[in-house]
Amino acid sequence: MLEPARTVNIFQKDAQLLEVAAGNVIFEVGQPGHLMYGVIEGSVDLVVKGKVAETISAGDIFGEGALVHPSRVRASTAIAQTDCKLACLDEKRFLFAVQSTPMFAIEVMRSFSDRLRRLKQQF
């Protein structure tokens, strides 16, 4: 099994890098989603129904749902809790990472499943 930091490392090689200042919105609920993100440095709050549902830290991924769900819209709002350095993957690069590194796909599914379980406990 890959550790979360390893998952980010897999796609960081070909990813676009994005720096986001603390307090800035990365994406909002309902917006179309064309990228997934890996946190290289910093932390990101995922907000659902006005509450911080989860804080994503260095090594974790988020935003993958919009790349795999047919609606392609964001289910949460992501706000940089601290200054962040993010690795971004578009759908083409995401699919390449999934095909070339099957464990990456499993880790993305595990992350998504873990997040869903935590959200179910909160709401």
N, C-alpha and C positions, 0 to 999 in steps of 0.2 A: 504494500500500500504506500502511496506517495504521501508525504507530509504536505500541509497547505503551502508552505514556502516553496517546496519543490514544484507544486502545481503552477505557481506564479512564474517560477524560473523557466518552465517549459515554454511558455508563450512570450516571455519577456524578450527573447532573442529577436523575434520578428515583429514585436508590438510597437505601436506608436506610443511615445511617452507623453504624459500630460501632468503638468504641475497645477495644483489647485490650492488656493489660499484658504485658510481656516474660515469657516462660515459661508463659503460659496456653495451654491447648489450645483451638483454634478448632473443630475437629471431629476425630473418631477414625475409624480404619478400621472398616468394617462398619456404621457408623451410617447411618441414612437421611439423604439429602442433599436439602435443599429450597432451598438458596441457593448462588449462586456469588459470588466475592469479587474485588474489585480492590484492590490495595494503593495507597493514597494516600500514606501515610507509613509508614516502617519496613520490616521484612523478616520473612518467614515461612519456617520450615523445613517441607518436606514429607518425612515419614518413612515409609519402606516397609521392612517386615521388620526394624525396629529400627535402620535406618541412615538418615541424612539423605540423601535422594536428590536433593534440589534445594532451593535457597534462592530464594524469590520476593521480588523487590524492588519498590520504588515504581514504579508504571506497569504492573506485570504483573498477570495474572489467575490465579485458581486455583479449584478446586472445580466447574468447569463440567461435568465428567464426570457427576456425579450428576444434573444436569438433563437430560442427553441420553441417558443409558443406561437401558434398561428396568428394571434392578434398583434403581435409585435409591439405591444404597449407596455409601459412600465407599471408595475404593481406597487411601487413604493417611491418615495422621494429619497435621494441620496444627497447628504450634506457633509462637506468636509468638516470634521470635528477639529482637526489640526491641519497645519500645512501638510499637503499630501503630494506624493509622487506616485502616479498611477501608470500601469501598463494597460493599453487598450487593444482589444482585438475586435476586428469587424467580423462579419459572418464568414467571409472567404477564409480568413486566417484561422478562425475558430474551427471551421470544418477541416482545414488542413491539419491542425493540431490534433483533432479527434481521430482523423484517419491515420496519421503517422505515429501517434502515441496513444494507444488504446487506454492506458492507465490514466491519461489526462481526462478522457471522457468519463471514466469511472469516478474520478475525484470531483469533476464538475457535478455529476449526478449526486454524489454523496453530499457535497456542499449544499446543493439545492434541496435535497431531502432533509438534511439537518436543519436548514433554515425554516422549512415548512413546519417541521415538528415543533421548533421553538415558537413560531408564530401561533400555532394552534394552542399551545399552552398559555399564551398571553391573552388571546382574544376569545 
